[in-house]
Amino acid sequence: MTKSTVKIYNCETNETIERDMTKEELQQVEIDKTADDLKRQAKESKAIAKASAEAKLAALGLTAEEAKLLLS
């Protein structure tokens, strides 16, 4: 497994420092990845639910606009 590193560039001295991530930084990276995965899954779930609802309406011969009118 490769180690994750952090690069810090100092513009004043034109110096670049490269170091291994700390334990806390690695944990934050994992938290961020998990949050991104959960957001992606939620977005996909919403898209699937929308497609399912549209398919059910189509089976009834209705458009989304017509269904809104019926339910209002």
C-alpha positions, 0 to 999 in steps of 0.5 A: 500500500502506498502512503498518502502524502501532503505537499506544501508549497511556500511561494515566498521561499519557492520551497516545496515540503512533502510529508506523510499524512498524519493519522488525523488527516488520513481519517478525514480523507476516509470520512470525506470519501464515505460522505461522497459515496453516501451523497452519490448513492442518495442521488442515484436512489432519487433518480431510480425513484423518479424513473420508477414513478414516471414508468408507473405514470406512463403505464397509466397513460399519464404524464407527470404534469397530468398527475400533478393536476389530478393530485392538486 
